[in-house]
């Protein structure tokens, strides 16, 4: 297996995006060489008209569906997270950091159980401040949904996704 095939297999099989540093360490290669390999993989996908691409999330890389293809199949796949939890998670992601009490006020008492499950799943973290709970999304959330870890950038990406969803209905 050559380096390009190895990187492609690695990015496809891993359950989280990998940084350039991690890929360099695994391959024992330079950053420049790894970037060239990533570009080669994307170019191969482009040439054959693939629905896949190398995705870059804050300089962390993975292989996934192109946005337009992901949107097209979104309504036909069953998410790993139940819809009611997704709605609560989406609300928190857009409003974060947010007090748990505000989430409960907006969504209702069911939000308490949703938050508990989302923390157990690793999508939310809870910080205590003056006996109040502040909720934020985790790195796992960003990786799972392919969003930036930087909160302001993530909020813009989420707003864009929601706008696209509304306009496609």
NUVEXKE-595919 format. One record per atom (N, C-alpha, C, O): residue number from 1; atom name; x, y, z. Coordinates in Angstrom, 3 decimals. Layout:
BEGIN
- NUM_CA_X_Y_Z
...
***
This chain:
BEGIN
- 1_N_0.854_-1.178_0.000
- 1_CA_0.000_0.000_0.000
- 1_C_0.894_1.233_0.000
- 1_O_1.787_1.357_0.837
- 2_N_0.652_2.150_-0.944
- 2_CA_1.453_3.371_-0.966
- 2_C_0.911_4.377_0.056
- 2_O_-0.135_4.150_0.664
- 3_N_1.637_5.500_0.239
- 3_CA_1.259_6.473_1.271
- 3_C_-0.112_7.084_1.005
- 3_O_-0.890_7.297_1.935
- 4_N_-0.409_7.365_-0.255
- 4_CA_-1.711_7.960_-0.585
- 4_C_-2.837_7.003_-0.213
- 4_O_-3.820_7.412_0.405
- 5_N_-2.703_5.751_-0.579
- 5_CA_-3.718_4.746_-0.246
- 5_C_-3.844_4.591_1.277
- 5_O_-4.943_4.444_1.812
- 6_N_-2.694_4.627_1.957
- 6_CA_-2.701_4.480_3.411
- 6_C_-3.451_5.647_4.072
- 6_O_-4.285_5.434_4.953
- 7_N_-3.149_6.875_3.642
- 7_CA_-3.812_8.055_4.224
- 7_C_-5.305_8.016_3.929
- 7_O_-6.120_8.311_4.803
- 8_N_-5.660_7.657_2.719
- 8_CA_-7.085_7.566_2.365
- 8_C_-7.793_6.544_3.255
- 8_O_-8.868_6.823_3.786
- 9_N_-7.206_5.382_3.416
- 9_CA_-7.799_4.336_4.260
- 9_C_-7.878_4.802_5.715
- 9_O_-8.883_4.574_6.390
- 10_N_-6.838_5.440_6.184
- 10_CA_-6.787_5.930_7.561
- 10_C_-7.897_6.951_7.821
- 10_O_-8.621_6.852_8.812
- 11_N_-8.023_7.928_6.924
- 11_CA_-9.042_8.970_7.109
- 11_C_-10.455_8.411_6.965
- 11_O_-11.382_8.868_7.634
- 12_N_-10.608_7.445_6.111
- 12_CA_-11.930_6.837_5.918
- 12_C_-12.336_6.017_7.139
- 12_O_-13.496_6.045_7.550
- 13_N_-11.390_5.290_7.715
- 13_CA_-11.701_4.342_8.785
- 13_C_-11.739_4.958_10.176
- 13_O_-12.381_4.408_11.072
- 14_N_-11.073_6.078_10.376
- 14_CA_-11.017_6.663_11.709
- 14_C_-12.354_7.271_12.100
- 14_O_-13.116_7.724_11.245
- 15_N_-12.633_7.278_13.392
- 15_CA_-13.907_7.819_13.853
- 15_C_-13.810_9.287_14.255
- 15_O_-14.778_9.855_14.762
- 16_N_-12.654_9.902_14.033
- 16_CA_-12.505_11.328_14.315
- 16_C_-11.489_11.920_13.343
- 16_O_-10.568_11.234_12.898
- 17_N_-11.665_13.196_13.018
- 17_CA_-10.687_13.838_12.131
- 17_C_-9.289_13.843_12.751
- 17_O_-9.137_13.946_13.968
- 18_N_-8.284_13.732_11.901
- 18_CA_-6.895_13.712_12.353
- 18_C_-6.194_15.002_11.947
- 18_O_-6.442_15.538_10.866
- 19_N_-5.329_15.492_12.807
- 19_CA_-4.555_16.693_12.489
- 19_C_-3.413_16.330_11.545
- 19_O_-3.038_15.164_11.419
- 20_N_-2.875_17.340_10.890
- 20_CA_-1.703_17.146_10.021
- 20_C_-0.573_16.525_10.849
- 20_O_0.118_15.616_10.389
- 21_N_-0.397_17.027_12.074
- 21_CA_0.656_16.515_12.948
- 21_C_0.489_15.013_13.190
- 21_O_1.461_14.260_13.128
- 22_N_-0.745_14.580_13.464
- 22_CA_-0.985_13.158_13.711
- 22_C_-0.680_12.317_12.470
- 22_O_-0.083_11.245_12.562
- 23_N_-1.099_12.823_11.312
- 23_CA_-0.847_12.087_10.061
- 23_C_0.647_12.044_9.776
- 23_O_1.173_11.005_9.377
- 24_N_1.337_13.170_9.978
- 24_CA_2.797_13.219_9.773
- 24_C_3.506_12.202_10.659
- 24_O_4.416_11.501_10.216
- 25_N_3.082_12.132_11.901
- 25_CA_3.704_11.212_12.863
- 25_C_3.483_9.762_12.434
- 25_O_4.410_8.954_12.481
- 26_N_2.270_9.433_12.019
- 26_CA_1.956_8.066_11.597
- 26_C_2.768_7.668_10.370
- 26_O_3.288_6.556_10.284
- 27_N_2.868_8.615_9.405
- 27_CA_3.577_8.333_8.151
- 27_C_5.084_8.555_8.241
- 27_O_5.839_8.115_7.374
- 28_N_5.510_9.239_9.297
- 28_CA_6.892_9.680_9.391
- 28_C_7.241_10.535_8.170
- 28_O_8.262_10.332_7.514
- 29_N_6.350_11.506_7.887
- 29_CA_6.491_12.375_6.719
- 29_C_6.388_13.836_7.131
- 29_O_5.982_14.159_8.247
- 30_N_6.761_14.703_6.213
- 30_CA_6.693_16.143_6.470
- 30_C_5.267_16.657_6.265
- 30_O_4.432_16.006_5.636
- 31_N_5.022_17.825_6.808
- 31_CA_3.716_18.474_6.647
- 31_C_3.422_18.735_5.165
- 31_O_2.296_18.545_4.706
- 32_N_4.434_19.166_4.435
- 32_CA_4.261_19.446_3.007
- 32_C_3.847_18.187_2.245
- 32_O_2.954_18.226_1.399
- 33_N_4.513_17.065_2.559
- 33_CA_4.181_15.815_1.885
- 33_C_2.746_15.382_2.199
- 33_O_2.024_14.938_1.306
- 34_N_2.339_15.507_3.442
- 34_CA_0.983_15.111_3.836
- 34_C_-0.051_15.999_3.139
- 34_O_-1.074_15.505_2.666
- 35_N_0.211_17.288_3.077
- 35_CA_-0.726_18.202_2.391
- 35_C_-0.838_17.844_0.903
- 35_O_-1.926_17.895_0.330
- 36_N_0.280_17.484_0.288
- 36_CA_0.259_17.048_-1.113
- 36_C_-0.581_15.782_-1.273
- 36_O_-1.361_15.666_-2.218
- 37_N_-0.421_14.845_-0.361
- 37_CA_-1.187_13.593_-0.409
- 37_C_-2.674_13.879_-0.269
- 37_O_-3.483_13.316_-1.007
- 38_N_-3.046_14.755_0.676
- 38_CA_-4.457_15.107_0.870
- 38_C_-5.035_15.746_-0.397
- 38_O_-6.163_15.452_-0.793
- 39_N_-4.256_16.613_-1.018
- 39_CA_-4.693_17.241_-2.275
- 39_C_-4.835_16.212_-3.396
- 39_O_-5.771_16.282_-4.192
- 40_N_-3.902_15.254_-3.456
- 40_CA_-3.975_14.191_-4.469
- 40_C_-5.245_13.358_-4.301
- 40_O_-5.913_13.022_-5.279
- 41_N_-5.565_13.031_-3.056
- 41_CA_-6.773_12.238_-2.786
- 41_C_-8.004_13.015_-3.257
- 41_O_-8.874_12.463_-3.931
- 42_N_-8.070_14.284_-2.902
- 42_CA_-9.215_15.109_-3.322
- 42_C_-9.285_15.223_-4.838
- 42_O_-10.370_15.180_-5.418
- 43_N_-8.145_15.365_-5.472
- 43_CA_-8.108_15.474_-6.937
- 43_C_-8.609_14.184_-7.590
- 43_O_-9.333_14.232_-8.585
- 44_N_-8.227_13.039_-7.034
- 44_CA_-8.726_11.750_-7.554
- 44_C_-10.243_11.667_-7.415
- 44_O_-10.932_11.244_-8.343
- 45_N_-10.759_12.068_-6.268
- 45_CA_-12.210_12.062_-6.064
- 45_C_-12.905_12.982_-7.067
- 45_O_-13.943_12.638_-7.631
- 46_N_-12.307_14.163_-7.279
- 46_CA_-12.899_15.128_-8.218
- 46_C_-12.923_14.565_-9.637
- 46_O_-13.922_14.695_-10.344
- 47_N_-11.832_13.944_-10.047
- 47_CA_-11.725_13.413_-11.417
- 47_C_-12.761_12.338_-11.718
- 47_O_-13.276_12.258_-12.833
- 48_N_-13.063_11.512_-10.719
- 48_CA_-14.024_10.436_-10.974
- 48_C_-15.463_10.838_-10.637
- 48_O_-16.390_10.043_-10.789
- 49_N_-15.635_12.075_-10.181
- 49_CA_-16.978_12.542_-9.844
- 49_C_-17.530_11.902_-8.574
- 49_O_-18.733_11.665_-8.464
- 50_N_-16.651_11.626_-7.620
- 50_CA_-17.044_10.956_-6.384
- 50_C_-17.916_11.845_-5.499
- 50_O_-17.839_13.072_-5.566
- 51_N_-18.732_11.220_-4.683
- 51_CA_-19.532_11.945_-3.694
- 51_C_-18.704_12.207_-2.431
- 51_O_-19.154_12.912_-1.528
- 52_N_-17.505_11.644_-2.372
- 52_CA_-16.618_11.806_-1.225
- 52_C_-15.610_12.923_-1.454
- 52_O_-15.312_13.299_-2.587
- 53_N_-15.094_13.441_-0.340
- 53_CA_-14.025_14.434_-0.384
- 53_C_-13.254_14.395_0.924
- 53_O_-13.753_13.909_1.939
- 54_N_-12.033_14.912_0.889
- 54_CA_-11.274_15.106_2.117
- 54_C_-11.819_16.381_2.733
- 54_O_-11.818_17.437_2.100
- 55_N_-12.281_16.279_3.965
- 55_CA_-12.869_17.424_4.659
- 55_C_-11.863_17.968_5.665
- 55_O_-11.180_17.212_6.355
- 56_N_-11.785_19.286_5.734
- 56_CA_-10.867_19.974_6.631
- 56_C_-11.686_20.740_7.662
- 56_O_-12.403_21.681_7.322
- 57_N_-11.576_20.335_8.919
- 57_CA_-12.256_21.004_10.022
- 57_C_-11.196_21.572_10.957
- 57_O_-10.626_20.854_11.779
- 58_N_-10.942_22.862_10.821
- 58_CA_-9.928_23.503_11.670
- 58_C_-8.606_22.740_11.633
- 58_O_-8.016_22.454_12.675
- 59_N_-8.149_22.416_10.429
- 59_CA_-6.897_21.694_10.206
- 59_C_-6.887_20.285_10.791
- 59_O_-5.842_19.763_11.180
- 60_N_-8.065_19.686_10.845
- 60_CA_-8.218_18.274_11.179
- 60_C_-8.950_17.656_9.991
- 60_O_-9.913_18.231_9.484
- 61_N_-8.498_16.497_9.553
- 61_CA_-8.960_15.945_8.279
- 61_C_-9.674_14.608_8.444
- 61_O_-9.338_13.799_9.309
- 62_N_-10.663_14.406_7.590
- 62_CA_-11.380_13.149_7.516
- 62_C_-11.928_13.018_6.095
- 62_O_-11.837_13.956_5.303
- 63_N_-12.486_11.875_5.781
- 63_CA_-13.147_11.685_4.492
- 63_C_-14.636_11.560_4.758
- 63_O_-15.070_10.814_5.636
- 64_N_-15.402_12.300_3.986
- 64_CA_-16.847_12.267_4.166
- 64_C_-17.571_12.685_2.900
- 64_O_-16.957_13.000_1.880
- 65_N_-18.888_12.681_2.992
- 65_CA_-19.716_13.097_1.858
- 65_C_-19.567_14.588_1.607
- 65_O_-19.416_15.375_2.540
- 66_N_-19.613_14.966_0.336
- 66_CA_-19.665_16.377_0.003
- 66_C_-20.967_16.934_0.561
- 66_O_-21.957_16.211_0.673
- 67_N_-20.969_18.235_0.917
- 67_CA_-22.141_18.854_1.536
- 67_C_-23.416_18.630_0.738
- 67_O_-24.448_18.261_1.298
- 68_N_-23.345_18.854_-0.574
- 68_CA_-24.561_18.746_-1.389
- 68_C_-25.141_17.336_-1.382
- 68_O_-26.356_17.159_-1.474
- 69_N_-24.278_16.339_-1.273
- 69_CA_-24.754_14.954_-1.238
- 69_C_-25.280_14.593_0.152
- 69_O_-26.254_13.852_0.284
- 70_N_-24.628_15.121_1.180
- 70_CA_-25.093_14.878_2.547
- 70_C_-26.493_15.463_2.725
- 70_O_-27.359_14.837_3.335
- 71_N_-26.711_16.667_2.189
- 71_CA_-28.037_17.307_2.281
- 71_C_-29.086_16.486_1.549
- 71_O_-30.217_16.353_2.016
- 72_N_-28.713_15.941_0.411
- 72_CA_-29.667_15.195_-0.415
- 72_C_-30.160_13.931_0.272
- 72_O_-31.307_13.529_0.075
- 73_N_-29.312_13.303_1.072
- 73_CA_-29.723_12.041_1.700
- 73_C_-30.163_12.200_3.148
- 73_O_-30.620_11.239_3.769
- 74_N_-30.030_13.404_3.689
- 74_CA_-30.287_13.655_5.106
- 74_C_-31.632_13.100_5.576
- 74_O_-31.702_12.483_6.639
- 75_N_-32.680_13.306_4.817
- 75_CA_-34.018_12.870_5.232
- 75_C_-34.237_11.366_5.095
- 75_O_-35.275_10.858_5.520
- 76_N_-33.289_10.650_4.515
- 76_CA_-33.462_9.222_4.262
- 76_C_-32.644_8.337_5.189
- 76_O_-32.734_7.111_5.126
- 77_N_-31.849_8.956_6.046
- 77_CA_-31.036_8.164_6.960
- 77_C_-31.515_8.366_8.390
- 77_O_-31.997_9.438_8.756
- 78_N_-31.377_7.349_9.165
- 78_CA_-31.783_7.390_10.574
- 78_C_-30.589_7.855_11.398
- 78_O_-29.567_7.170_11.433
- 79_N_-30.695_9.004_12.060
- 79_CA_-29.559_9.483_12.846
- 79_C_-29.312_8.618_14.079
- 79_O_-30.215_7.945_14.576
- 80_N_-28.080_8.650_14.558
- 80_CA_-27.707_7.915_15.771
- 80_C_-28.336_8.551_17.010
- 80_O_-28.449_7.918_18.059
- 81_N_-28.740_9.808_16.870
- 81_CA_-29.287_10.560_17.993
- 81_C_-30.779_10.777_17.732
- 81_O_-31.150_11.263_16.663
- 82_N_-31.637_10.425_18.690
- 82_CA_-33.077_10.643_18.494
- 82_C_-33.401_12.108_18.206
- 82_O_-32.713_13.011_18.682
- 83_N_-34.451_12.330_17.423
- 83_CA_-34.808_13.670_16.956
- 83_C_-35.021_14.656_18.102
- 83_O_-34.579_15.802_18.018
- 84_N_-35.695_14.223_19.175
- 84_CA_-35.942_15.155_20.280
- 84_C_-34.631_15.609_20.932
- 84_O_-34.503_16.765_21.337
- 85_N_-33.662_14.697_21.032
- 85_CA_-32.355_15.075_21.573
- 85_C_-31.616_15.998_20.614
- 85_O_-30.949_16.940_21.041
- 86_N_-31.733_15.728_19.320
- 86_CA_-31.091_16.582_18.315
- 86_C_-31.610_18.013_18.395
- 86_O_-30.841_18.968_18.282
- 87_N_-32.913_18.153_18.589
- 87_CA_-33.497_19.492_18.680
- 87_C_-32.950_20.244_19.895
- 87_O_-32.609_21.424_19.801
- 88_N_-32.869_19.556_21.029
- 88_CA_-32.309_20.178_22.232
- 88_C_-30.837_20.510_22.022
- 88_O_-30.383_21.595_22.386
- 89_N_-30.097_19.581_21.439
- 89_CA_-28.676_19.788_21.177
- 89_C_-28.461_20.960_20.223
- 89_O_-27.559_21.771_20.428
- 90_N_-29.283_21.049_19.188
- 90_CA_-29.177_22.162_18.242
- 90_C_-29.431_23.497_18.913
- 90_O_-28.720_24.470_18.661
- 91_N_-30.441_23.546_19.765
- 91_CA_-30.760_24.781_20.490
- 91_C_-29.572_25.209_21.344
- 91_O_-29.177_26.375_21.337
- 92_N_-29.007_24.251_22.080
- 92_CA_-27.866_24.564_22.944
- 92_C_-26.668_25.008_22.117
- 92_O_-25.977_25.958_22.485
- 93_N_-26.417_24.328_21.004
- 93_CA_-25.262_24.662_20.153
- 93_C_-25.355_26.090_19.633
- 93_O_-24.355_26.807_19.599
- 94_N_-26.544_26.502_19.230
- 94_CA_-26.734_27.863_18.700
- 94_C_-26.614_28.923_19.792
- 94_O_-26.105_30.016_19.545
- 95_N_-27.079_28.603_20.988
- 95_CA_-27.132_29.587_22.082
- 95_C_-25.921_29.534_23.018
- 95_O_-25.767_30.414_23.865
- 96_N_-25.070_28.533_22.885
- 96_CA_-23.978_28.325_23.836
- 96_C_-23.022_29.493_23.956
- 96_O_-22.859_30.256_23.004
- 97_N_-22.385_29.647_25.106
- 97_CA_-22.679_28.959_26.352
- 97_C_-24.023_29.448_26.902
- 97_O_-24.357_30.628_26.799
- 98_N_-24.772_28.533_27.478
- 98_CA_-26.121_28.867_27.945
- 98_C_-26.390_28.167_29.280
- 98_O_-25.964_27.035_29.509
- 99_N_-27.101_28.871_30.140
- 99_CA_-27.493_28.271_31.413
- 99_C_-28.541_27.191_31.162
- 99_O_-29.437_27.354_30.333
- 100_N_-28.412_26.086_31.895
- 100_CA_-29.375_24.998_31.759
- 100_C_-30.789_25.498_32.040
- 100_O_-31.732_25.066_31.377
- 101_N_-30.953_26.384_32.993
- 101_CA_-32.280_26.902_33.336
- 101_C_-32.938_27.588_32.130
- 101_O_-34.153_27.492_31.953
- 102_N_-32.155_28.267_31.315
- 102_CA_-32.705_28.921_30.121
- 102_C_-33.155_27.893_29.087
- 102_O_-34.155_28.091_28.397
- 103_N_-32.414_26.801_28.988
- 103_CA_-32.789_25.723_28.059
- 103_C_-34.109_25.103_28.514
- 103_O_-35.010_24.872_27.708
- 104_N_-34.207_24.842_29.798
- 104_CA_-35.433_24.244_30.348
- 104_C_-36.611_25.186_30.155
- 104_O_-37.713_24.745_29.828
- 105_N_-36.388_26.465_30.353
- 105_CA_-37.461_27.450_30.158
- 105_C_-37.927_27.475_28.702
- 105_O_-39.122_27.593_28.433
- 106_N_-36.993_27.365_27.776
- 106_CA_-37.330_27.426_26.348
- 106_C_-37.949_26.132_25.825
- 106_O_-38.866_26.167_25.005
- 107_N_-37.447_24.988_26.299
- 107_CA_-37.846_23.689_25.737
- 107_C_-38.832_22.949_26.635
- 107_O_-39.666_22.182_26.155
- 108_N_-38.729_23.183_27.941
- 108_CA_-39.592_22.477_28.887
- 108_C_-38.791_21.519_29.752
- 108_O_-37.589_21.341_29.557
- 109_N_-39.474_20.906_30.711
- 109_CA_-38.831_20.003_31.677
- 109_C_-38.111_18.829_31.026
- 109_O_-37.121_18.324_31.557
- 110_N_-38.615_18.399_29.872
- 110_CA_-37.984_17.261_29.191
- 110_C_-36.517_17.542_28.861
- 110_O_-35.726_16.616_28.681
- 111_N_-36.161_18.834_28.784
- 111_CA_-34.785_19.215_28.464
- 111_C_-33.798_18.693_29.499
- 111_O_-32.649_18.408_29.161
- 112_N_-34.225_18.562_30.758
- 112_CA_-33.327_18.058_31.814
- 112_C_-32.842_16.653_31.464
- 112_O_-31.648_16.365_31.557
- 113_N_-33.765_15.780_31.063
- 113_CA_-33.380_14.418_30.670
- 113_C_-32.570_14.422_29.380
- 113_O_-31.619_13.654_29.236
- 114_N_-32.948_15.289_28.441
- 114_CA_-32.193_15.382_27.188
- 114_C_-30.747_15.760_27.475
- 114_O_-29.818_15.156_26.938
- 115_N_-30.566_16.763_28.324
- 115_CA_-29.218_17.239_28.656
- 115_C_-28.411_16.125_29.311
- 115_O_-27.244_15.911_28.980
- 116_N_-29.039_15.423_30.238
- 116_CA_-28.362_14.313_30.914
- 116_C_-27.884_13.275_29.889
- 116_O_-26.742_12.819_29.955
- 117_N_-28.753_12.904_28.948
- 117_CA_-28.390_11.914_27.926
- 117_C_-27.283_12.449_27.015
- 117_O_-26.357_11.719_26.664
- 118_N_-27.381_13.721_26.637
- 118_CA_-26.384_14.314_25.741
- 118_C_-25.008_14.420_26.411
- 118_O_-23.977_14.291_25.751
- 119_N_-25.004_14.655_27.722
- 119_CA_-23.738_14.654_28.470
- 119_C_-23.171_13.238_28.491
- 119_O_-21.975_13.042_28.275
- 120_N_-24.028_12.252_28.750
- 120_CA_-23.587_10.846_28.759
- 120_C_-23.043_10.423_27.401
- 120_O_-22.101_9.633_27.325
- 121_N_-23.634_10.947_26.329
- 121_CA_-23.185_10.609_24.976
- 121_C_-21.904_11.350_24.595
- 121_O_-21.269_11.028_23.590
- 122_N_-21.528_12.345_25.404
- 122_CA_-20.291_13.088_25.152
- 122_C_-20.453_14.290_24.247
- 122_O_-19.453_14.841_23.786
- 123_N_-21.687_14.722_23.972
- 123_CA_-21.922_15.873_23.089
- 123_C_-21.981_17.200_23.835
- 123_O_-21.799_18.259_23.235
- 124_N_-22.233_17.149_25.137
- 124_CA_-22.313_18.369_25.949
- 124_C_-21.401_18.255_27.149
- 124_O_-21.141_17.165_27.660
- 125_N_-20.917_19.412_27.589
- 125_CA_-20.191_19.476_28.845
- 125_C_-20.898_20.496_29.727
- 125_O_-21.480_21.466_29.244
- 126_N_-20.831_20.251_31.026
- 126_CA_-21.492_21.112_32.000
- 126_C_-20.430_21.754_32.877
- 126_O_-19.553_21.082_33.419
- 127_N_-20.530_23.063_33.000
- 127_CA_-19.637_23.817_33.872
- 127_C_-20.514_24.450_34.951
- 127_O_-21.576_24.996_34.652
- 128_N_-20.076_24.375_36.180
- 128_CA_-20.848_24.973_37.276
- 128_C_-20.276_26.346_37.609
- 128_O_-19.067_26.528_37.753
- 129_N_-21.205_27.319_37.728
- 129_CA_-20.799_28.671_38.071
- 129_C_-21.850_29.241_39.009
- 129_O_-23.014_29.388_38.636
- 130_N_-21.435_29.561_40.224
- 130_CA_-22.362_30.099_41.230
- 130_C_-23.609_29.235_41.369
- 130_O_-24.731_29.740_41.371
- 131_N_-23.402_27.943_41.484
- 131_CA_-24.501_26.984_41.680
- 131_C_-25.445_26.891_40.480
- 131_O_-26.574_26.420_40.615
- 132_N_-24.992_27.333_39.317
- 132_CA_-25.790_27.231_38.092
- 132_C_-24.993_26.425_37.073
- 132_O_-23.762_26.439_37.077
- 133_N_-25.709_25.729_36.207
- 133_CA_-25.059_24.900_35.194
- 133_C_-25.014_25.644_33.869
- 133_O_-26.029_26.134_33.375
- 134_N_-23.810_25.718_33.304
- 134_CA_-23.611_26.324_31.985
- 134_C_-23.294_25.197_31.014
- 134_O_-22.430_24.362_31.281
- 135_N_-23.997_25.175_29.886
- 135_CA_-23.854_24.099_28.905
- 135_C_-23.086_24.577_27.681
- 135_O_-23.282_25.694_27.202
- 136_N_-22.208_23.708_27.186
- 136_CA_-21.448_23.954_25.959
- 136_C_-21.290_22.630_25.226
- 136_O_-21.309_21.561_25.836
- 137_N_-21.137_22.714_23.925
- 137_CA_-20.869_21.504_23.146
- 137_C_-19.412_21.096_23.334
- 137_O_-18.575_21.893_23.756
- 138_N_-19.133_19.844_23.012
- 138_CA_-17.793_19.278_23.193
- 138_C_-17.081_19.145_21.845
- 138_O_-17.650_19.410_20.786
- 139_N_-15.840_18.734_21.925
- 139_CA_-15.079_18.448_20.707
- 139_C_-15.737_17.300_19.938
- 139_O_-15.754_17.302_18.707
- 140_N_-16.274_16.325_20.662
- 140_CA_-16.968_15.206_20.008
- 140_C_-18.136_15.727_19.168
- 140_O_-18.360_15.243_18.059
- 141_N_-18.875_16.698_19.679
- 141_CA_-19.972_17.309_18.931
- 141_C_-19.452_17.885_17.616
- 141_O_-20.006_17.620_16.549
- 142_N_-18.386_18.670_17.704
- 142_CA_-17.812_19.302_16.508
- 142_C_-17.378_18.258_15.484
- 142_O_-17.658_18.392_14.292
- 143_N_-16.705_17.237_15.949
- 143_CA_-16.219_16.185_15.048
- 143_C_-17.383_15.404_14.441
- 143_O_-17.384_15.121_13.243
- 144_N_-18.357_15.062_15.250
- 144_CA_-19.494_14.255_14.789
- 144_C_-20.271_14.981_13.695
- 144_O_-20.677_14.373_12.705
- 145_N_-20.477_16.286_13.879
- 145_CA_-21.272_17.050_12.920
- 145_C_-20.423_17.803_11.903
- 145_O_-20.957_18.509_11.048
- 146_N_-19.105_17.655_11.994
- 146_CA_-18.220_18.297_11.024
- 146_C_-18.224_19.805_11.126
- 146_O_-18.221_20.502_10.111
- 147_N_-18.229_20.313_12.345
- 147_CA_-18.283_21.752_12.583
- 147_C_-17.012_22.229_13.263
- 147_O_-16.287_21.453_13.886
- 148_N_-16.761_23.509_13.132
- 148_CA_-15.612_24.121_13.782
- 148_C_-15.743_23.989_15.294
- 148_O_-16.855_23.948_15.821
- 149_N_-14.640_23.924_15.977
- 149_CA_-14.646_23.895_17.447
- 149_C_-14.768_25.307_17.999
- 149_O_-15.209_25.492_19.133
- 150_N_-14.381_26.307_17.209
- 150_CA_-14.488_27.706_17.619
- 150_C_-15.970_28.091_17.639
- 150_O_-16.646_28.010_16.614
- 151_N_-16.470_28.505_18.793
- 151_CA_-17.910_28.689_18.996
- 151_C_-18.528_29.674_18.004
- 151_O_-19.573_29.378_17.423
- 152_N_-17.908_30.835_17.796
- 152_CA_-18.499_31.815_16.862
- 152_C_-18.573_31.269_15.443
- 152_O_-19.573_31.453_14.749
- 153_N_-17.515_30.601_15.021
- 153_CA_-17.489_29.999_13.679
- 153_C_-18.531_28.881_13.584
- 153_O_-19.228_28.760_12.577
- 154_N_-18.633_28.063_14.645
- 154_CA_-19.612_26.981_14.674
- 154_C_-21.031_27.531_14.546
- 154_O_-21.850_26.984_13.808
- 155_N_-21.315_28.610_15.265
- 155_CA_-22.653_29.204_15.217
- 155_C_-22.991_29.677_13.802
- 155_O_-24.125_29.521_13.350
- 156_N_-22.019_30.250_13.110
- 156_CA_-22.234_30.681_11.720
- 156_C_-22.499_29.474_10.823
- 156_O_-23.388_29.513_9.972
- 157_N_-21.729_28.406_11.012
- 157_CA_-21.923_27.189_10.216
- 157_C_-23.306_26.591_10.465
- 157_O_-23.981_26.163_9.529
- 158_N_-23.724_26.564_11.732
- 158_CA_-25.049_26.042_12.066
- 158_C_-26.155_26.907_11.477
- 158_O_-27.143_26.388_10.958
- 159_N_-25.991_28.219_11.555
- 159_CA_-26.991_29.129_10.987
- 159_C_-27.105_28.914_9.480
- 159_O_-28.205_28.924_8.928
- 160_N_-25.972_28.721_8.821
- 160_CA_-25.965_28.469_7.377
- 160_C_-26.662_27.143_7.050
- 160_O_-27.440_27.063_6.100
- 161_N_-26.378_26.115_7.837
- 161_CA_-27.031_24.814_7.626
- 161_C_-28.533_24.918_7.818
- 161_O_-29.304_24.355_7.042
- 162_N_-28.947_25.637_8.852
- 162_CA_-30.385_25.801_9.096
- 162_C_-31.047_26.588_7.985
- 162_O_-32.156_26.261_7.562
- 163_N_-30.367_27.632_7.506
- 163_CA_-30.910_28.435_6.411
- 163_C_-31.066_27.579_5.161
- 163_O_-32.081_27.670_4.471
- 164_N_-30.079_26.757_4.868
- 164_CA_-30.142_25.871_3.714
- 164_C_-31.287_24.866_3.847
- 164_O_-31.973_24.553_2.874
- 165_N_-31.479_24.367_5.066
- 165_CA_-32.551_23.405_5.319
- 165_C_-33.917_24.053_5.121
- 165_O_-34.809_23.453_4.522
- 166_N_-34.083_25.275_5.622
- 166_CA_-35.350_25.993_5.488
- 166_C_-35.624_26.313_4.016
- 166_O_-36.756_26.164_3.556
- 167_N_-34.610_26.745_3.279
- 167_CA_-34.822_27.112_1.880
- 167_C_-35.051_25.918_0.988
- 167_O_-35.606_26.067_-0.101
- 168_N_-34.635_24.715_1.421
- 168_CA_-34.838_23.521_0.594
- 168_C_-36.196_22.875_0.850
- 168_O_-36.561_21.917_0.168
- 169_N_-36.951_23.389_1.826
- 169_CA_-38.252_22.785_2.126
- 169_C_-39.368_23.459_1.369
- 169_O_-40.529_23.073_1.507
***
